[in-house]
Amino acid sequence: MAYVDPRLRGKPAPSVSVGQMEEGHVARLAAMKGSELAFLDQRVPGYQREIINIIGMGVVENLDDPDLKPKIAAPAHGFAVTYVRHTPKGHGAALHRHPTEEVFIAAKGPWEVFWLEGDIERTITLQPGDIISVPIGVYRGFRNAGDDPEATLIALVGGPDPGKVDWHPSVIEMARRTGLSVDDEGRLIVAEAAQ
């Protein structure tokens, strides 16, 4: 007798048609539109990028932006997948951390992933197909390391509850000067820029 995972034992395999798969479980890159204001840091010079939620709500802070609705309607059980694109050279995400692992996959173009080792910034460059898994609680960020603004990075946040982004204090201060902050639940607050 073959092994059957206890979570599947006794459950019939679902019957899913091509139409059902296409309707609720497929996202086509050519049709995707994301948001340029999903996170606190996106107005800070050097951190411009487009965020596209593929599946799972992830950790976005701008819950009112309809372009941040996941492109795959099916629920994600314990993970979220996001594309990052339309990122000028040297731009990306500022220092942040999560209560879960975060995996980055360079899909197109080279990407630098950086993190803090104490107060020292460390960097690794990913080429297309390369993957890095950043440990829980480490302040990390990423930036487009090439000249192609169409470079694409895939980010996966794991765990049954990815929580919200925990920004490095320096990022929060920079963002406040642009008029952005987050409330106690991690929702984006847009206010007037500081003079």
N, C-alpha and C positions, 0 to 999 in steps of 0.2 A: 504494500500500500504506500502511495506517495505522500509526502509531507504536505499538510494543508495548514496555513497560518490560522491560529485559533480565531482571529478576528474575521476571517472569511469562511470558516467552517460552517456548512449548512446553508450558506447564502448562495442563491443562484447568481451566475454572471449576468450583469445587465445587458440588455439588447439595445444598442445605440446605432441608429441609422447614420448615413453620411450627412444627411440634412441636419439631424440633431447635433452631430459632432461639429459641423460647420457653424451652426447657429449659436451654440453655447460654449464651445470649447476651443475655438480657433481664433487667433488674432492675426490679421494680415498687415504686415509692416507698411505697405504702401497706403493703407487707409488710416493709419494711426496719427492722431493729433494729441499732443500732450499739453503741459502747462509750463510757463516760464516763471510761475510764482507758486510753487508747491511747498517751499521751505523758507525758513527765516533768512538764510544766507544769500538767496538768489538776487537780491538788490545790491548786495555789497560788491564793489568792483573786484573782478577776478573769479566770481562764482556764478556767472551766468551759464545756464544750461536749460534744456528742455527735459522734463520728467514725464515719462509715460508709464502709468500703472498698467501692467499686463494682466496679472491675476492676483487677487488678494488686495486689500486696501493698503497694505504696507504701513508706512509710518508718516505719511504726508500730514502737513499741518494746515493746509488750506482746504478744508472740507467743503467749502462752498463752491469750488470750481468744478463745473460739470465735466471739463476736459480731463479731470483726474479720476473719473469713474473707471474702474478696471475694464480693460478691453475684452477680457474673457469673463462672461457672466457667471460661470460655474464657481462655486465656492472653493477657496483654497484652504485646505485643512493643515494648518501649521507652517505656512510659508507665504511669502509674497515675492513676486518677480517684477522688477522695474527696469525699463530701458532709460538710458541717459544719452542724449544726442544733441545736435545743434549747439555744440560746445566749442567756442573759440580756443585756439592754442593757449595753454596755460590756465584755462578756466576749469572749474569742476565743483566739488563740494568742499566746504570748510570743515574744520575739525569738529567731529561729533562722535558719539558712541551710542551703543544699543545694549539692552539687557539680553540680547541673543547674538549668535554668530552672524556675520555678514560675509557673503561670498561675492567677489567681483570677477567677471569674465570679460576680457577684452574681446569684443566681437569684430570691430573694425578700427584700425589705427592703434598706435601705442598709447597706453595710459599709465600714468604714475599713480601708485597708491602710496600714501604717506601716513605716518602715525607718530605718536609721541612715545619715546622710551624715556620716561622721566620728563625732563624738559628739552630733550634732544629730538629733533625731527629726523626720522629715518624714512627712506624711500626705496621702493622697488618698482621697476618698469615692467609692465606686462605687454607682450606682443599678442597679436590676434590668436585666440585659442588658449592663451595662458589664463590661469585661475589662481586666485589667492583667497584664503579664508582668514578673516580677521577675528581674533579671539574676542570673547565677551568682555565688555567694559573698557576696551582700548580705544583711546581717542584716535580717529582715523579720518582721512579725506582722500580725494582723488582729483586728478586733473588730466586733461587732454595733453599728451606729450608730443603730439604730431601737428602737422600743418592743416590737416583735413577737418573742417568744422562739422563734417558729416560722420566723424568717428563715433562709434557706438560702444557703450559699456553696459553690460547687464549686471544688475545687482540683485542678489537674493538674500532676503532676511528670513531667518528660520525661527522656529519655535511656535507654539500654539498662540502666543500673544507677543507680537514683536514690539509692543509698547510704542512710545514716541521717541523722537530724537532727543538726546541729551547733548546740548551744544556746549562746547568749550566756552568758558566765561569770556574770552577775548572775542569770540564770534557774536555772542549776545550783545556786547557793547557796540561792536561795529554795526550790527543790524539796527539797534535802537536809533542810531544816528540817521538811518535812512527812513525811519518811521515804522519799522517792523518790530514786533515782539510776539511772544506766545503767552497764552493764558495758562492757568494751572492744569488744564486738561490737554495742553499741547496744541491748541487751535491757534492758527495765525491771527494776529491782530494787526490791522493796517491803520496807522495813524499818520499824522503829519511828520515830515522829516524834521529832525532837530536842526536848529540854525547854528 
